Amino acid sequence: MSRERELLPVGTARETCSFVWRTLAADRTPAAATALTFILAGVAGLVPPWVLGTIADDILAGRNTLLVSALLIVGAAVASSLLGGVSVAMLARVGEPALAGLREEVLNRALHLPAGRLERTTTGDLLSRLSDDVRTVSEGLRDVVPVIANAAVAIVFTVAGVLALDWRLGLAMLSAAPVYLLALRWYLPRSGPFYREQRIAQGERAEALLTGVNGAPTARAFGIGAALFQRVEETSNRATTVSVTVYRLMLRFLNRNNLAEVTGLSAVLGVGFLLVRDGATTVGAVTAAALYLLRLFTPVSGLLFTFDRFQAVGAALSRLVGIAQLPTGASDAAPDARPGEVVLSGIGHEYVPGKPVLSDVNVRIAAGERVALVGATGAGKTTLGAIAAGLLRPTLGKVLVGAGPCDPADSAARSGMFMIAQESHALAGTVRDLLTLARPEATDEDVRRALAVTFADRWVAALPEGLDTSIGDEGHQLTAQQIQHLALARIVLGDPWFVVMDEATAEAGSAGARTLEKAAAAAMEGRTALVVAHRLTQARLADSILVMHNGAVAEEGTHEELLALGGRYTELWEAWSGSRVG
């Protein structure tokens, strides 16, 4: 039975608008300058239709003003073009830093999510937000927002200009507005859910692709490649179906807007004919009004053609804001960095409801004490270690660390607690970057001292560029043993008071096991420690040993005491050492 997956939250319309407003308010001067350039570009765009209208009246009156009129039209066109370019550049100046800040905030919130919450979240949902959604918003800033801003300015100023020219022609032009509004009223309630569904479908597709690529070796080994391929095909088909539905909806919307254009132009020409016939206005005024309306077709069409993308931008932005609204996990109170007692009381945990992994586990680790967890695979050791480290909230029971409870959502309260997992991880960067994750302000002397304490200084110095050696997929390839060795040095550099080691020396082969075990012992010196022991030589050196079996503590005591019992620990030791006890 698979664990239930939860999508990360999505920001509401109010939260998303609030974020946009805060962004604009934080950088008022560039935002105001951007708005002003859009307005000036819109005003410049009003000049050509007005001049063409005056030309019609001048010709009828026998006046020759073509040269002056042509100069005005050319000047207005140049000004409008220049101002339009400046407005787009200034919009990028305001929007791109804000988007970069939002992306950093989203990543920061994601990194501070409790481990349990991350495990319930699909990888595709998180990655699609940090990649697809960010790209959608970035492209929207460049391609969509300028179109919408220009269209809004053009519509407002054009309507105002025609009303000022002749209010009756203005009212005739506004006859198209109800048709537009009815089309929007039909479109908006139907399109919004589809755009949200489209983003979710793309996240599911990304999850299926990632699962298929990452699990390809396993799929080939177990012959389940066809099932993974079918999952990718199903999610891709669903994403395609939703996208096609959105496009069809958009086409129906555009058909309704064509009707609005016909209605408005017919009304202006009809009313204009009546007014000119009765001598109530001039041919030039009607010409200008008709040209103004025709001029609106382009921005309105641009607005409509980009409206689907605008909604996609809004949906993507709301998904980013949803993560940014998550609590940081920071506590206002200073973390208790002094060594204290760690108490796990009545701990029970279920990843899948009805299938307990831990049941009524009680552990007490005194300050400075080293406790080892041993047991067969699946006994619950790693889960108990994650709970003790404050990375996983138990289903039942409570965890007391130092002077108070340990909440996985409170990263400040866990700042004096480290957990080293069995899996090796090396982020792209230098060796120094990988080490100073534990203490960014550490000097090179601090880093070298930590390496020396854990016996890693010699091989690090032998790397091509020492601490400046680039590692990761495109850099120098470290072995799993070396990555774990650096993780142990990170403990010394970060100087936590409580350490959980989940089989931290398991990556070492026979030749490197002694070195890693010596490094682990040095890293734990003077600290409270809980060790998930893969090698029972580590358990032998612990102050106390807990033997896990089926999610519960079956035995507890020192190495000698447990051997004297002749129980499960004795069986494990005999299997490990290859010799019988007693």
C-alpha positions as CSV (number, residue, x, y, z in Angstrom):
1,M,0.0,0.0,0.0
2,S,1.5,3.3,-1.1
3,R,1.8,6.3,1.3
4,E,-0.7,9.0,0.6
5,R,0.8,11.9,-1.2
6,E,-0.1,15.6,-0.4
7,L,0.3,18.5,-2.8
8,L,2.0,21.6,-1.3
9,P,-0.3,24.5,-0.6
10,V,-1.4,27.0,-3.3
11,G,-1.8,30.7,-2.5
12,T,-5.2,32.3,-2.6
13,A,-6.0,35.2,-4.9
14,R,-5.8,37.6,-2.0
15,E,-2.4,36.2,-0.9
16,T,-1.0,36.4,-4.4
17,C,-2.3,40.0,-4.9
18,S,-0.9,40.9,-1.5
19,F,2.5,39.6,-2.6
20,V,2.5,41.6,-5.8
21,W,1.5,44.7,-3.9
22,R,4.2,44.2,-1.3
23,T,6.7,43.8,-4.1
24,L,5.7,47.0,-5.8
25,A,5.6,48.9,-2.5
26,A,9.1,47.7,-1.6
27,D,10.5,49.4,-4.8
28,R,8.3,52.4,-5.2
29,T,10.4,54.6,-7.5
30,P,11.1,52.1,-10.3
31,A,7.5,50.8,-10.1
32,A,6.2,54.4,-10.4
33,A,8.6,55.1,-13.2
34,T,7.5,52.0,-15.0
35,A,3.8,52.9,-14.7
36,L,4.6,56.5,-16.0
37,T,6.3,55.2,-19.1
38,F,3.4,52.9,-19.9
39,I,1.0,55.9,-19.5
40,L,3.2,58.2,-21.7
41,A,3.4,55.5,-24.4
42,G,-0.4,55.2,-24.3
43,V,-0.8,58.9,-24.6
44,A,1.6,59.0,-27.6
45,G,-0.5,56.3,-29.2
46,L,-3.6,58.6,-29.2
47,V,-2.0,61.2,-31.4
48,P,-2.1,59.4,-34.9
49,P,-5.9,58.8,-35.0
50,W,-6.7,62.3,-33.8
51,V,-4.3,63.8,-36.5
52,L,-5.9,61.7,-39.2
53,G,-9.3,62.9,-38.1
54,T,-8.1,66.6,-38.4
55,I,-6.7,65.8,-41.9
56,A,-10.2,64.8,-43.0
57,D,-11.7,68.0,-41.8
58,D,-8.8,70.1,-43.2
59,I,-9.3,68.5,-46.7
60,L,-13.0,69.3,-46.6
61,A,-12.2,72.8,-45.6
62,G,-9.6,73.2,-48.3
63,R,-6.6,73.6,-45.9
64,N,-3.2,71.9,-46.6
65,T,-1.7,70.6,-43.3
66,L,-0.4,67.3,-44.6
67,L,3.3,68.0,-43.8
68,V,2.7,69.1,-40.2
69,S,0.3,66.2,-39.7
70,A,2.8,63.7,-41.1
71,L,5.5,65.1,-38.8
72,L,3.1,64.8,-35.8
73,I,2.3,61.2,-36.7
74,V,5.9,60.2,-37.2
75,G,7.0,61.9,-33.9
76,A,4.2,60.2,-32.0
77,A,5.0,56.8,-33.4
78,V,8.7,57.2,-32.6
79,A,7.9,58.4,-29.0
80,S,5.4,55.6,-28.5
81,S,8.0,53.0,-29.7
82,L,10.8,54.4,-27.5
83,L,8.6,54.7,-24.5
84,G,7.2,51.2,-25.0
85,G,10.8,49.8,-25.1
86,V,11.8,51.7,-22.0
87,S,8.6,50.6,-20.1
88,V,9.4,46.9,-20.8
89,A,13.0,47.3,-19.7
90,M,11.9,49.0,-16.5
91,L,9.3,46.4,-15.9
92,A,12.1,43.8,-16.0
93,R,14.0,45.9,-13.6
94,V,11.2,45.7,-11.1
95,G,9.9,42.2,-11.8
96,E,13.0,40.0,-12.3
97,P,14.6,40.8,-8.9
98,A,11.2,40.2,-7.2
99,L,10.9,36.9,-9.0
100,A,14.5,35.9,-8.0
101,G,13.6,36.8,-4.4
102,L,10.4,34.8,-4.5
103,R,12.3,31.8,-5.9
104,E,14.9,32.0,-3.1
105,E,12.1,32.3,-0.5
106,V,10.3,29.3,-2.0
107,L,13.5,27.3,-1.9
108,N,14.2,28.4,1.7
109,R,10.7,27.4,2.8
110,A,11.1,24.0,1.0
111,L,14.4,23.4,2.7
112,H,12.9,24.1,6.1
113,L,9.9,21.8,5.6
114,P,9.8,19.0,8.2
115,A,11.1,15.7,6.8
116,G,7.7,14.0,7.2
117,R,6.0,16.8,5.2
118,L,8.5,16.4,2.4
119,E,8.1,12.7,2.3
120,R,4.3,13.1,1.9
121,T,4.9,15.5,-1.0
122,T,5.5,14.4,-4.5
123,T,8.9,15.3,-5.9
124,G,7.3,16.4,-9.2
125,D,5.1,18.9,-7.4
126,L,8.0,20.7,-5.7
127,L,10.3,20.6,-8.7
128,S,7.7,21.8,-11.2
129,R,7.1,24.8,-8.9
130,L,10.8,25.6,-8.7
131,S,11.3,25.1,-12.5
132,D,8.2,25.2,-14.6
133,D,6.3,27.7,-12.5
134,V,9.3,30.1,-12.1
135,R,9.8,29.9,-15.9
136,T,6.2,30.6,-16.6
137,V,6.2,33.7,-14.4
138,S,9.5,34.9,-15.8
139,E,8.2,34.5,-19.4
140,G,5.0,36.2,-18.3
141,L,7.0,39.2,-17.1
142,R,8.7,39.5,-20.4
143,D,5.9,38.6,-22.8
144,V,2.5,38.8,-21.1
145,V,2.6,41.7,-18.6
146,P,3.7,44.3,-21.1
147,V,0.9,43.3,-23.5
148,I,-1.6,43.6,-20.7
149,A,-0.3,46.8,-19.4
150,N,-0.2,48.4,-22.9
151,A,-3.7,47.1,-23.6
152,A,-5.1,48.5,-20.3
153,V,-3.6,51.9,-20.9
154,A,-4.7,52.0,-24.5
155,I,-8.3,51.0,-23.6
156,V,-8.6,53.6,-20.8
157,F,-7.1,56.5,-22.8
158,T,-8.8,55.6,-26.0
159,V,-12.3,55.6,-24.4
160,A,-11.4,58.8,-22.6
161,G,-10.2,60.4,-25.8
162,V,-13.4,59.5,-27.8
163,L,-15.6,60.7,-25.0
164,A,-13.8,64.0,-25.0
165,L,-14.0,64.2,-28.8
166,D,-17.8,63.6,-28.8
167,W,-19.6,61.9,-25.9
168,R,-22.2,60.4,-28.3
169,L,-19.6,58.7,-30.3
170,G,-18.0,57.6,-27.0
171,L,-21.2,56.0,-25.9
172,A,-21.6,54.3,-29.2
173,M,-18.1,52.8,-28.9
174,L,-18.9,51.6,-25.4
175,S,-21.8,49.5,-26.8
176,A,-19.1,46.9,-27.4
177,A,-18.3,46.7,-23.7
178,P,-21.4,44.7,-22.6
179,V,-20.6,42.0,-25.2
180,Y,-17.0,41.9,-24.0
181,L,-18.1,41.6,-20.4
182,L,-20.6,38.8,-21.2
183,A,-17.8,36.9,-23.0
184,L,-15.6,37.4,-19.9
185,R,-18.4,36.3,-17.6
186,W,-18.8,33.2,-19.6
187,Y,-15.0,32.5,-19.9
188,L,-13.5,33.2,-16.5
189,P,-15.5,30.8,-14.3
190,R,-14.8,28.0,-16.8
191,S,-11.1,28.7,-17.5
192,G,-9.7,29.2,-14.0
193,P,-10.2,25.6,-12.8
194,F,-8.8,24.3,-16.1
195,Y,-5.6,26.4,-15.7
196,R,-5.1,25.2,-12.1
197,E,-5.7,21.6,-13.3
198,Q,-3.2,22.2,-16.1
199,R,-0.5,23.1,-13.5
200,I,-1.3,20.1,-11.4
201,A,-1.2,17.8,-14.4
202,Q,2.2,19.1,-15.4
203,G,3.4,18.5,-11.9
204,E,2.2,14.9,-12.0
205,R,3.8,14.4,-15.4
206,A,7.1,15.7,-14.0
207,E,6.8,13.3,-11.0
208,A,6.2,10.4,-13.3
209,L,9.1,11.3,-15.5
210,L,11.5,11.7,-12.6
211,T,10.3,8.4,-11.1
212,G,10.8,6.6,-14.4
213,V,14.3,8.0,-15.0
214,N,15.5,7.6,-11.5
215,G,14.0,4.1,-11.1
216,A,15.1,2.8,-14.5
217,P,17.7,0.4,-13.2
218,T,15.3,-1.0,-10.6
219,A,12.6,-1.2,-13.2
220,R,14.8,-3.2,-15.6
221,A,15.9,-5.5,-12.8
222,F,12.3,-6.3,-11.8
223,G,10.8,-6.2,-15.2
224,I,8.3,-3.4,-14.4
225,G,9.5,-1.0,-17.1
226,A,6.2,-1.3,-18.9
227,A,4.3,-0.1,-15.8
228,L,6.5,2.9,-15.4
229,F,6.2,3.8,-19.1
230,Q,2.4,3.4,-18.9
231,R,2.4,5.8,-15.9
232,V,4.4,8.4,-17.9
233,E,2.1,7.9,-20.9
234,E,-1.0,8.4,-18.7
235,T,0.2,11.5,-17.0
236,S,1.4,13.0,-20.3
237,N,-1.9,12.2,-22.0
238,R,-3.8,13.9,-19.1
239,A,-1.6,17.0,-19.3
240,T,-2.1,17.1,-23.1
241,T,-5.9,16.7,-22.7
242,V,-6.2,19.5,-20.2
243,S,-4.1,21.8,-22.5
244,V,-6.2,21.0,-25.5
245,T,-9.4,21.7,-23.5
246,V,-8.0,25.1,-22.4
247,Y,-7.1,26.0,-26.0
248,R,-10.6,25.1,-27.3
249,L,-12.2,27.1,-24.5
250,M,-10.0,30.1,-25.6
251,L,-11.2,29.8,-29.2
252,R,-14.8,29.9,-28.2
253,F,-14.0,33.0,-26.1
254,L,-12.4,34.7,-29.2
255,N,-15.5,34.0,-31.3
256,R,-17.6,35.9,-28.7
257,N,-15.2,38.8,-28.8
258,N,-15.4,39.1,-32.6
259,L,-19.0,39.8,-32.1
260,A,-18.1,42.6,-29.7
261,E,-15.9,44.2,-32.3
262,V,-18.6,44.1,-35.0
263,T,-21.1,45.6,-32.5
264,G,-18.8,48.5,-31.5
265,L,-17.7,49.5,-35.1
266,S,-21.3,49.3,-36.4
267,A,-22.5,51.5,-33.6
268,V,-19.8,54.1,-34.1
269,L,-20.3,54.3,-37.9
270,G,-24.1,54.3,-37.6
271,V,-24.3,57.0,-34.9
272,G,-21.5,59.0,-36.7
273,F,-23.6,59.0,-40.0
274,L,-26.6,60.3,-38.2
275,L,-24.6,63.0,-36.4
276,V,-22.8,64.2,-39.6
277,R,-26.1,64.2,-41.5
278,D,-27.7,66.4,-38.9
279,G,-24.6,68.6,-38.7
280,A,-24.0,67.7,-35.0
281,T,-20.4,66.6,-35.6
282,T,-17.7,66.6,-38.2
283,V,-16.5,63.9,-40.6
284,G,-13.1,64.2,-39.0
285,A,-14.5,63.4,-35.5
286,V,-16.3,60.3,-36.8
287,T,-13.2,59.3,-38.7
288,A,-11.0,59.7,-35.5
289,A,-13.6,57.8,-33.4
290,A,-13.7,54.9,-35.9
291,L,-9.9,54.9,-36.1
292,Y,-9.7,54.9,-32.3
293,L,-12.0,51.9,-32.2
294,L,-10.0,50.1,-34.9
295,R,-6.9,50.9,-32.9
296,L,-8.4,49.1,-29.9
297,F,-8.8,45.9,-31.8
298,T,-5.1,45.2,-31.6
299,P,-4.6,45.7,-27.9
300,V,-7.9,44.0,-27.1
301,S,-7.0,41.0,-29.3
302,G,-3.5,41.0,-27.8
303,L,-5.1,41.0,-24.3
304,L,-7.4,38.2,-25.2
305,F,-4.8,36.1,-26.9
306,T,-2.5,36.4,-23.9
307,F,-5.3,36.0,-21.4
308,D,-4.8,32.3,-21.2
309,R,-1.1,32.8,-20.6
310,F,-1.9,35.5,-18.0
311,Q,-4.1,33.0,-16.1
312,A,-1.3,30.5,-16.4
313,V,1.1,33.1,-14.9
314,G,-1.4,33.7,-12.2
315,A,-1.7,30.0,-11.4
316,A,2.0,29.6,-11.4
317,L,2.6,32.6,-9.2
318,S,-0.1,31.4,-6.7
319,R,1.7,28.0,-6.5
320,L,5.0,29.8,-5.7
321,V,3.3,32.1,-3.1
322,G,1.7,29.1,-1.5
323,I,5.1,27.7,-0.6
324,A,6.4,31.2,0.3
325,Q,3.5,31.5,2.8
326,L,4.6,28.4,4.7
327,P,6.1,29.0,8.2
328,T,9.9,29.3,8.2
329,G,10.2,27.1,11.3
330,A,12.3,29.7,13.0
331,S,11.8,30.3,16.6
332,D,12.0,33.8,18.3
333,A,13.5,32.2,21.3
334,A,17.2,31.4,21.3
335,P,17.9,27.7,20.8
336,D,19.0,25.8,23.9
337,A,22.6,25.0,22.7
338,R,23.7,23.5,26.1
339,P,24.0,19.8,26.5
340,G,20.9,18.3,28.0
341,E,18.9,15.1,28.4
342,V,17.1,13.6,25.4
343,V,13.9,11.8,26.3
344,L,11.7,9.9,23.9
345,S,8.5,8.9,25.7
346,G,5.8,6.6,24.4
347,I,7.0,7.0,20.8
348,G,4.8,5.4,18.1
349,H,4.9,6.1,14.4
350,E,3.0,5.0,11.3
351,Y,3.9,6.0,7.7
352,V,0.8,4.1,6.5
353,P,-2.2,4.2,8.8
354,G,-2.7,0.9,10.5
355,K,0.9,-0.3,9.9
356,P,3.0,0.9,12.9
357,V,6.7,1.2,12.4
358,L,7.4,2.0,16.1
359,S,5.3,1.1,19.1
360,D,5.6,2.5,22.6
361,V,9.3,3.2,22.5
362,N,10.9,4.8,25.5
363,V,14.5,6.1,25.4
364,R,16.4,8.3,27.8
365,I,19.9,9.6,26.8
366,A,21.8,11.5,29.5
367,A,23.9,14.5,28.6
368,G,27.2,13.3,27.1
369,E,26.0,9.7,26.9
370,R,26.5,7.6,23.7
371,V,23.6,5.2,23.0
372,A,23.7,2.7,20.1
373,L,20.7,1.3,18.3
374,V,21.1,-2.2,16.8
375,G,18.7,-4.6,15.1
376,A,17.7,-6.2,11.9
377,T,16.8,-4.3,8.8
378,G,13.2,-2.9,9.2
379,A,13.3,-2.9,13.0
380,G,12.6,0.9,13.1
381,K,16.1,2.2,13.9
382,T,16.3,4.9,11.2
383,T,12.8,6.1,12.0
384,L,13.6,6.4,15.7
385,G,16.8,8.2,14.8
386,A,15.0,10.8,12.7
387,I,12.5,11.4,15.5
388,A,15.3,11.8,18.0
389,A,17.0,14.3,15.7
390,G,13.8,16.4,15.4
391,L,13.4,15.7,11.7
392,L,10.2,13.6,12.0
393,R,7.2,14.2,14.1
394,P,6.0,10.9,15.7
395,T,2.5,9.8,15.4
396,L,2.3,9.1,19.1
397,G,4.4,10.2,22.1
398,K,6.7,13.2,22.7
399,V,10.3,14.1,22.4
400,L,12.0,16.3,25.0
401,V,15.4,17.7,24.2
402,G,17.3,19.7,26.7
403,A,14.8,22.0,28.5
404,G,11.7,21.5,26.3
405,P,9.9,19.7,23.5
406,C,11.5,19.3,20.1
407,D,9.2,20.3,17.2
408,P,10.3,19.3,13.7
409,A,8.8,22.6,12.4
410,D,11.1,24.7,14.6
411,S,14.5,24.8,12.9
412,A,16.0,27.1,15.6
413,A,15.3,24.6,18.3
414,R,17.1,22.0,16.3
415,S,20.2,24.1,15.4
416,G,22.3,22.3,18.0
417,M,21.3,18.9,16.7
418,F,22.9,17.1,13.7
419,M,22.0,13.9,11.9
420,I,24.3,12.1,9.6
421,A,22.5,9.6,7.3
422,Q,23.8,6.5,5.7
423,E,23.2,7.9,2.2
424,S,26.1,10.0,0.9
425,H,25.4,13.4,-0.5
426,A,27.7,15.9,-2.2
427,L,26.3,19.1,-3.5
428,A,27.9,20.9,-6.4
429,G,30.6,23.3,-5.2
430,T,34.0,23.1,-3.6
431,V,35.1,21.0,-0.7
432,R,35.0,24.1,1.4
433,D,31.4,24.7,0.4
434,L,30.4,21.2,1.4
435,L,32.0,21.6,4.8
436,T,30.9,25.2,5.7
437,L,27.3,24.2,5.2
438,A,27.5,23.5,8.9
439,R,28.9,26.9,9.7
440,P,29.0,29.4,6.9
441,E,31.2,31.9,8.8
442,A,34.0,29.3,9.5
443,T,37.5,30.3,8.4
444,D,39.9,28.1,6.5
445,E,41.7,27.5,9.7
446,D,38.5,26.2,11.3
447,V,37.9,23.9,8.4
448,R,41.4,22.5,8.4
449,R,41.2,21.9,12.2
450,A,37.9,20.0,11.7
451,L,39.5,17.9,9.0
452,A,42.5,17.1,11.2
453,V,40.3,16.1,14.1
454,T,38.5,13.5,11.9
455,F,41.7,12.4,10.1
456,A,40.5,13.7,6.7
457,D,43.2,16.4,6.3
458,R,45.7,14.4,4.4
459,W,43.5,13.2,1.5
460,V,41.7,16.5,1.2
461,A,45.1,18.3,0.9
462,A,46.0,15.7,-1.8
463,L,43.0,16.8,-4.0
464,P,43.9,18.7,-7.1
465,E,43.1,22.1,-5.6
466,G,42.7,21.2,-1.9
467,L,39.7,22.9,-0.3
468,D,39.0,24.7,-3.6
469,T,38.5,21.5,-5.5
470,S,35.2,21.5,-7.3
471,I,33.1,18.4,-6.6
472,G,29.7,17.2,-7.8
473,D,28.5,15.8,-11.1
474,E,30.7,18.1,-13.2
475,G,33.7,18.2,-10.8
476,H,36.1,15.9,-9.0
477,Q,34.3,12.7,-8.1
478,L,34.5,11.8,-4.4
479,T,33.9,8.3,-3.3
480,A,31.0,7.5,-1.0
481,Q,33.5,6.9,1.8
482,Q,35.1,10.4,1.3
483,I,31.7,12.1,1.3
484,Q,30.8,10.5,4.6
485,H,34.2,11.4,5.9
486,L,33.5,15.1,5.1
487,A,30.1,14.7,6.8
488,L,31.8,13.6,10.0
489,A,34.2,16.6,9.7
490,R,31.1,18.8,9.4
491,I,30.0,17.7,12.8
492,V,33.2,19.0,14.3
493,L,32.9,22.2,12.4
494,G,29.3,22.8,13.3
495,D,29.9,21.7,17.0
496,P,26.4,20.4,17.8
497,W,25.7,19.1,21.3
498,F,23.5,16.2,20.1
499,V,24.3,14.0,17.1
500,V,22.4,11.2,15.5
501,M,24.5,8.9,13.3
502,D,22.4,6.6,11.1
503,E,24.9,4.0,10.0
504,A,27.3,6.8,9.1
505,T,30.2,4.4,8.5
506,A,28.3,1.9,6.5
507,E,29.7,3.2,3.1
508,A,33.2,2.2,4.1
509,G,34.7,-1.0,2.8
510,S,36.9,-3.2,4.9
511,A,40.0,-1.0,4.3
512,G,38.3,2.3,5.2
513,A,36.1,1.1,8.0
514,R,38.7,1.7,10.7
515,T,39.4,5.2,9.5
516,L,35.7,6.2,9.4
517,E,35.1,4.6,12.8
518,K,38.0,6.6,14.3
519,A,36.6,9.7,12.6
520,A,33.1,9.0,14.0
521,A,34.5,8.5,17.5
522,A,36.4,11.7,17.3
523,A,33.4,13.6,16.0
524,M,31.2,12.4,18.8
525,E,33.7,13.1,21.5
526,G,32.1,15.1,24.3
527,R,28.7,15.1,22.6
528,T,25.4,13.4,23.4
529,A,25.0,10.8,20.6
530,L,22.5,8.3,19.3
531,V,24.2,5.8,16.9
532,V,22.4,3.5,14.5
533,A,25.1,0.9,14.4
534,H,25.7,-1.0,11.2
535,R,29.0,-2.3,12.5
536,L,28.6,-3.7,16.0
537,T,32.1,-2.6,16.9
538,Q,30.5,0.8,17.2
539,A,27.9,-0.6,19.5
540,R,30.5,-2.2,21.7
541,L,32.1,1.2,22.5
542,A,28.7,2.8,23.4
543,D,27.6,3.6,27.0
544,S,24.4,1.8,26.4
545,I,22.9,-0.4,23.6
546,L,19.2,-0.6,22.6
547,V,18.2,-3.7,20.6
548,M,15.3,-2.9,18.3
549,H,12.9,-5.7,17.1
550,N,9.6,-5.1,15.2
551,G,9.5,-1.4,16.1
552,A,10.1,-1.9,19.9
553,V,13.0,-2.0,22.2
554,A,13.6,-5.7,22.9
555,E,16.8,-5.4,25.0
556,E,18.8,-2.7,26.7
557,G,22.2,-2.6,28.4
558,T,25.9,-2.5,27.9
559,H,27.8,-4.8,25.5
560,E,28.8,-7.2,28.3
561,E,25.3,-7.2,29.9
562,L,23.6,-8.0,26.7
563,L,26.0,-10.8,25.8
564,A,25.3,-12.3,29.3
565,L,21.5,-12.3,28.5
566,G,22.1,-14.6,25.6
567,G,19.2,-13.0,23.6
568,R,18.8,-11.2,20.3
569,Y,22.0,-9.1,20.8
570,T,24.0,-12.2,21.3
571,E,22.6,-13.6,18.0
572,L,23.6,-10.4,16.2
573,W,27.0,-10.4,17.7
574,E,27.7,-14.0,16.9
575,A,26.6,-13.4,13.3
576,W,28.8,-10.3,13.1
577,S,31.9,-11.7,14.8
578,G,31.6,-15.2,13.4
579,S,32.2,-16.8,16.8
580,R,30.0,-18.1,19.5
581,V,29.6,-16.4,22.9
582,G,30.3,-18.5,26.0
